[in-house]
Amino acid sequence: MSKYLRNTWYPLTWSSNVDRSLKRHTVIEEDIVVYRKTDGEIAALSDACPHRLAPLSIGRLVGDSIECGYHGMTFNCSGTCEKIPGQRRVPDSIKVKSYPVTENMGMVWIWMGDPAKADKSKVFDLKEFHDPNYSYVLGDALVVDANYLNLADNLCDPSHVAFVHQSTLSNKEHGEVPVHYERLEDRVVTWRWINDSPLIPVFKDQFDYEGNVDRWHYYHYFAPSVAMIDFGSAPTGTGAEQGNRDHCIQMFACHFITPIDERSCIQHWLCVKNIPSDPEKNAKLLAGLRIAFDEDKTVLQAIQKNEDKLVGFKKARIAIDVSNIKMRQMLDEMIEEEQLESIPFTEVV
């Protein structure tokens, strides 16, 4: 099993996917059964009956409780066993682990660590998602057969765009544009400006510009599993880099990564934009972004296959890797701090 940060909110699935049926999900190598209660709230339990380890997800809902499909033991939404068929007494020791969950930005979030530390105010939020001056399109849940940190590397890296996404987000001529980076308290930020450049292909169907634009990419990565990319364009020479964003087109691509195991993850993505919602434009935007993220998926899965074969290979490091290194250092520090906090304190007398 890989090392994972536990005391954090992980994206689980789109809220629209959770209903009055039992569905199995895997997060950091733990199988979880998820369902919506009669009051609309969501429950999440370990997907294994403690009797014979039959998955609870193959059982059935009885009110807000799950009846195991093997021997009928029933567990409520907090994991307490309520009933054992043919037996009057239910031992207090028979329980199923339950997980704190919450919803925001169309996503269900799950807390995999100490329930007492599950602070819902810490769930990732983008204020523009709720702003009536912006609109948004929900994307997909893209299964990527690669380690989630390799996807995280990709989402800290504006430089790959010029080579991987020439038909959607950039072109090869911009591969030499310098990249800047900064580590903040809660995230790593990587950015670059490309001035006096043609509008990128996915923007051409969204907004009419005459002539070239100055465009920006700011990659914000919040360890362990959230990336928000602020990218946009403004007419060349109008002062966008100095803060004047009048008449600009701006989008926030939000990527919520669910680590499944060492070699697979799910990339949930959506796009928030300062353009009114329009079905035709939304469809074109979604189509362009799907092409771009499939291009990333192809590269990342090929990398994973090589990593599996070339175990122990020492990768070269180059200048553009600074943000990726800082992101992984930040996560390692968070995991180490969490592990230290879990060590029982023994007073020496």
C-alpha positions as CSV (number, residue, x, y, z in Angstrom):
1,M,0.0,0.0,0.0
2,S,1.3,3.5,-0.9
3,K,1.6,6.3,1.6
4,Y,-1.5,8.6,1.6
5,L,-2.5,11.6,3.6
6,R,-5.6,10.6,5.5
7,N,-6.8,13.7,7.4
8,T,-8.0,15.5,4.3
9,W,-11.1,15.8,2.2
10,Y,-10.9,13.6,-1.0
11,P,-13.2,13.9,-3.9
12,L,-15.4,10.8,-4.1
13,T,-17.9,11.2,-6.9
14,W,-20.3,13.7,-8.5
15,S,-23.3,14.4,-6.3
16,S,-25.6,13.5,-9.2
17,N,-24.2,9.9,-9.0
18,V,-25.4,9.3,-5.5
19,D,-29.0,8.1,-5.1
20,R,-31.1,5.5,-3.2
21,S,-29.0,2.7,-4.5
22,L,-25.8,1.2,-3.0
23,K,-22.7,2.0,-5.0
24,R,-19.1,0.9,-4.4
25,H,-16.2,3.3,-4.6
26,T,-12.5,3.0,-3.8
27,V,-10.5,5.8,-2.3
28,I,-6.8,5.4,-1.2
29,E,-7.2,1.6,-1.5
30,E,-10.3,1.4,0.8
31,D,-13.6,0.1,-0.6
32,I,-16.6,2.2,0.4
33,V,-20.3,1.8,-0.1
34,V,-22.2,5.1,-0.6
35,Y,-25.9,6.0,-0.8
36,R,-28.3,8.8,-0.2
37,K,-30.5,8.7,2.9
38,T,-34.2,9.5,2.8
39,D,-33.5,13.0,4.1
40,G,-31.1,13.6,1.2
41,E,-27.9,13.4,3.2
42,I,-25.2,11.0,2.1
43,A,-23.9,8.0,4.1
44,A,-20.6,6.2,3.5
45,L,-19.5,2.9,5.1
46,S,-16.7,0.4,4.7
47,D,-17.9,-2.0,2.0
48,A,-17.4,-5.2,4.0
49,C,-19.7,-6.9,6.4
50,P,-17.7,-7.9,9.5
51,H,-19.2,-11.4,9.5
52,R,-17.9,-13.0,6.3
53,L,-16.6,-9.8,4.5
54,A,-19.4,-9.9,1.9
55,P,-19.5,-6.5,0.3
56,L,-22.4,-4.4,1.7
57,S,-22.8,-2.9,-1.7
58,I,-24.4,-6.2,-2.9
59,G,-27.0,-6.0,-0.1
60,R,-30.1,-3.8,0.0
61,L,-31.4,-0.6,1.6
62,V,-34.0,-1.0,4.4
63,G,-34.9,2.6,5.2
64,D,-31.6,4.3,5.8
65,S,-29.8,1.0,6.9
66,I,-28.0,-1.6,4.8
67,E,-29.1,-5.2,5.0
68,C,-26.2,-7.5,4.1
69,G,-27.0,-9.6,1.1
70,Y,-25.4,-12.8,2.6
71,H,-26.9,-13.3,6.0
72,G,-29.2,-10.3,6.5
73,M,-27.2,-8.5,9.2
74,T,-28.3,-4.9,9.2
75,F,-26.2,-1.8,9.8
76,N,-27.4,1.8,10.2
77,C,-25.7,4.8,8.5
78,S,-23.3,5.3,11.4
79,G,-22.1,1.7,11.0
80,T,-23.8,0.3,14.1
81,C,-25.2,-3.2,13.7
82,E,-29.0,-3.1,14.4
83,K,-30.1,-6.7,13.7
84,I,-28.7,-10.2,13.4
85,P,-31.3,-12.6,12.1
86,G,-31.9,-15.6,14.4
87,Q,-30.1,-13.8,17.3
88,R,-31.6,-11.5,20.0
89,R,-28.5,-9.9,21.2
90,V,-26.4,-7.8,19.0
91,P,-22.8,-7.4,20.4
92,D,-21.6,-3.8,20.6
93,S,-18.3,-4.9,19.0
94,I,-19.9,-5.6,15.6
95,K,-19.6,-2.4,13.7
96,V,-18.7,-1.1,10.3
97,K,-16.5,1.9,9.8
98,S,-18.3,5.0,8.7
99,Y,-16.8,8.1,7.0
100,P,-17.7,11.8,7.2
101,V,-19.0,13.2,3.9
102,T,-20.1,16.5,2.6
103,E,-21.1,18.1,-0.7
104,N,-19.7,21.2,-2.5
105,M,-19.3,22.3,-6.1
106,G,-21.3,19.4,-7.4
107,M,-18.9,16.9,-5.8
108,V,-19.2,14.5,-2.8
109,W,-16.2,14.8,-0.5
110,I,-15.1,12.1,1.9
111,W,-12.8,12.3,5.0
112,M,-10.6,9.3,5.2
113,G,-8.9,10.0,8.5
114,D,-9.8,10.8,12.1
115,P,-13.6,11.7,12.0
116,A,-13.0,14.1,14.9
117,K,-10.8,16.2,12.7
118,A,-13.3,16.4,9.7
119,D,-13.8,20.2,9.4
120,K,-16.3,20.8,6.6
121,S,-15.1,24.4,6.3
122,K,-11.8,23.0,4.9
123,V,-13.4,21.5,1.8
124,F,-12.1,23.1,-1.4
125,D,-14.2,25.9,-2.7
126,L,-14.0,28.3,-5.6
127,K,-16.0,31.5,-5.0
128,E,-16.6,32.0,-8.8
129,F,-18.5,28.7,-8.9
130,H,-21.3,30.4,-6.9
131,D,-21.0,33.8,-8.6
132,P,-24.0,34.6,-10.9
133,N,-21.6,36.5,-13.1
134,Y,-19.9,33.2,-14.0
135,S,-21.3,30.0,-15.4
136,Y,-19.9,26.5,-15.3
137,V,-19.9,23.2,-17.1
138,L,-19.5,19.9,-15.3
139,G,-17.1,17.7,-17.1
140,D,-16.3,14.0,-16.6
141,A,-15.0,11.4,-14.2
142,L,-12.0,10.3,-16.3
143,V,-10.4,7.0,-15.1
144,V,-6.7,7.2,-15.6
145,D,-4.6,4.1,-15.2
146,A,-1.7,6.0,-13.5
147,N,-0.6,7.0,-10.0
148,Y,-2.4,10.0,-8.9
149,L,0.8,11.9,-8.2
150,N,1.8,11.6,-11.8
151,L,-1.5,13.3,-12.7
152,A,-0.6,15.9,-10.0
153,D,2.7,16.5,-11.7
154,N,0.8,17.1,-14.9
155,L,-1.4,19.6,-13.2
156,C,1.6,21.6,-11.8
157,D,3.1,21.9,-15.2
158,P,2.2,24.6,-17.8
159,S,5.3,23.7,-19.9
160,H,3.8,20.4,-21.2
161,V,0.9,22.2,-22.8
162,A,2.9,23.4,-25.7
163,F,3.8,19.9,-26.7
164,V,0.8,17.7,-25.6
165,H,-2.1,20.1,-26.4
166,Q,-1.2,21.8,-29.7
167,S,-4.7,21.3,-31.1
168,T,-6.5,22.6,-28.0
169,L,-4.7,24.7,-25.5
170,S,-1.4,25.9,-27.1
171,N,1.1,25.4,-29.9
172,K,4.7,24.2,-30.1
173,E,6.2,27.7,-30.5
174,H,5.4,28.5,-26.9
175,G,7.6,25.7,-25.5
176,E,10.4,28.1,-24.7
177,V,8.3,30.5,-22.6
178,P,9.7,30.7,-19.0
179,V,7.7,29.3,-16.1
180,H,7.5,30.8,-12.6
181,Y,6.6,29.1,-9.4
182,E,6.0,29.8,-5.7
183,R,5.2,27.6,-2.7
184,L,2.6,29.1,-0.4
185,E,1.3,27.9,2.9
186,D,-1.5,25.8,1.4
187,R,-0.5,25.2,-2.2
188,V,2.1,25.4,-4.9
189,V,1.5,28.0,-7.7
190,T,3.1,27.7,-11.1
191,W,2.5,30.3,-13.9
192,R,3.5,31.8,-17.1
193,W,2.4,34.6,-19.5
194,I,2.4,34.3,-23.3
195,N,1.9,37.8,-24.7
196,D,1.0,38.8,-28.3
197,S,-0.1,35.4,-29.2
198,P,-3.1,33.9,-31.2
199,L,-6.1,32.8,-29.2
200,I,-5.9,29.2,-28.1
201,P,-8.2,26.8,-30.1
202,V,-10.7,26.0,-27.3
203,F,-11.3,29.8,-26.8
204,K,-12.1,30.5,-30.4
205,D,-15.6,29.2,-30.2
206,Q,-16.3,31.1,-26.9
207,F,-15.3,34.7,-27.6
208,D,-14.6,36.9,-30.7
209,Y,-11.3,38.7,-30.5
210,E,-9.7,40.6,-33.4
211,G,-5.9,40.1,-33.4
212,N,-3.6,38.6,-30.9
213,V,-4.0,38.3,-27.1
214,D,-2.0,38.3,-23.9
215,R,-2.7,35.1,-22.1
216,W,-2.0,33.6,-18.7
217,H,-1.9,30.2,-17.0
218,Y,-1.8,30.0,-13.2
219,Y,-1.7,26.4,-11.9
220,H,-2.7,26.2,-8.2
221,Y,-2.2,22.8,-6.7
222,F,-3.6,22.0,-3.2
223,A,-2.1,18.8,-1.9
224,P,-3.0,16.0,-2.1
225,S,-5.7,16.0,-4.7
226,V,-7.1,19.3,-5.9
227,A,-5.8,21.5,-8.8
228,M,-7.3,24.7,-10.0
229,I,-6.0,26.3,-13.2
230,D,-6.8,29.9,-13.8
231,F,-6.3,30.6,-17.5
232,G,-7.5,33.4,-19.8
233,S,-6.8,35.9,-22.5
234,A,-7.1,39.7,-23.1
235,P,-6.4,41.8,-26.1
236,T,-2.7,42.4,-26.5
237,G,-1.3,45.5,-24.9
238,T,-4.3,46.2,-22.7
239,G,-2.5,45.6,-19.4
240,A,-3.8,42.2,-18.4
241,E,-0.4,41.2,-16.9
242,Q,-0.5,44.4,-14.8
243,G,-4.0,43.5,-13.5
244,N,-6.4,45.0,-16.0
245,R,-8.7,42.2,-17.0
246,D,-11.4,44.2,-18.7
247,H,-12.8,42.5,-21.8
248,C,-10.9,39.3,-21.0
249,I,-12.0,35.7,-21.2
250,Q,-11.2,33.8,-18.0
251,M,-11.8,30.2,-17.1
252,F,-11.0,28.1,-14.0
253,A,-10.5,24.5,-14.8
254,C,-11.0,22.6,-11.5
255,H,-9.5,19.1,-11.2
256,F,-10.5,16.9,-8.3
257,I,-8.5,13.7,-8.2
258,T,-9.6,10.5,-6.4
259,P,-6.6,8.2,-5.8
260,I,-7.8,4.6,-6.2
261,D,-4.6,2.7,-5.7
262,E,-0.9,2.8,-6.7
263,R,-1.7,2.6,-10.4
264,S,-5.1,4.3,-10.9
265,C,-7.1,7.4,-10.1
266,I,-10.1,9.3,-11.3
267,Q,-9.9,12.8,-12.6
268,H,-13.1,14.7,-12.0
269,W,-13.1,18.0,-13.8
270,L,-15.3,21.0,-14.4
271,C,-14.9,24.5,-15.9
272,V,-16.0,27.8,-14.4
273,K,-16.0,30.7,-16.9
274,N,-16.9,34.4,-17.1
275,I,-19.1,33.7,-20.1
276,P,-22.9,33.2,-19.9
277,S,-24.0,29.7,-20.3
278,D,-24.9,28.8,-23.9
279,P,-25.7,25.2,-24.8
280,E,-23.9,25.3,-28.2
281,K,-20.8,27.0,-26.8
282,N,-20.8,24.7,-23.7
283,A,-20.8,21.6,-25.9
284,K,-17.9,22.9,-28.0
285,L,-15.9,23.8,-24.8
286,L,-16.5,20.3,-23.3
287,A,-15.5,18.6,-26.5
288,G,-12.2,20.6,-26.7
289,L,-11.4,20.0,-23.0
290,R,-12.2,16.3,-23.4
291,I,-9.7,16.0,-26.2
292,A,-7.1,17.8,-24.1
293,F,-7.5,15.6,-21.0
294,D,-7.6,12.5,-23.1
295,E,-4.2,13.6,-24.5
296,D,-2.9,13.9,-20.9
297,K,-4.3,10.4,-20.1
298,T,-2.5,8.8,-23.0
299,V,0.8,10.2,-21.9
300,L,0.3,9.4,-18.2
301,Q,-0.8,5.8,-18.8
302,A,2.3,5.3,-21.0
303,I,4.5,6.7,-18.2
304,Q,2.9,4.3,-15.7
305,K,3.6,1.3,-17.9
306,N,7.3,2.3,-18.1
307,E,7.4,2.9,-14.4
308,D,6.1,-0.6,-13.8
309,K,8.7,-2.1,-16.1
310,L,11.7,0.1,-15.2
311,V,11.6,-0.2,-11.4
312,G,14.3,1.7,-9.7
313,F,15.1,3.8,-12.8
314,K,16.5,7.2,-11.7
315,K,14.7,9.9,-13.6
316,A,16.5,13.0,-14.8
317,R,15.5,16.3,-13.3
318,I,15.3,19.5,-15.4
319,A,14.5,23.2,-14.6
320,I,10.8,22.8,-15.2
321,D,10.4,20.2,-12.5
322,V,10.6,22.7,-9.6
323,S,6.9,22.9,-9.0
324,N,6.4,19.1,-9.1
325,I,9.3,18.7,-6.6
326,K,7.8,21.3,-4.3
327,M,4.3,19.7,-4.5
328,R,5.6,16.3,-3.6
329,Q,7.8,17.8,-0.8
330,M,4.7,19.5,0.6
331,L,2.7,16.3,0.5
332,D,5.5,14.3,2.2
333,E,5.7,16.9,5.0
334,M,1.9,16.7,5.5
335,I,2.0,12.9,5.7
336,E,5.0,13.0,8.1
337,E,3.3,15.5,10.4
338,E,0.1,13.4,10.4
339,Q,2.1,10.3,11.3
340,L,3.9,12.1,14.1
341,E,0.6,13.3,15.5
342,S,-0.7,9.8,15.6
343,I,2.1,8.5,17.8
344,P,0.9,8.1,21.4
345,F,2.6,10.5,23.8
346,T,4.4,8.9,26.7
347,E,5.4,11.0,29.6
348,V,8.8,10.3,30.9
349,V,9.2,10.6,34.7
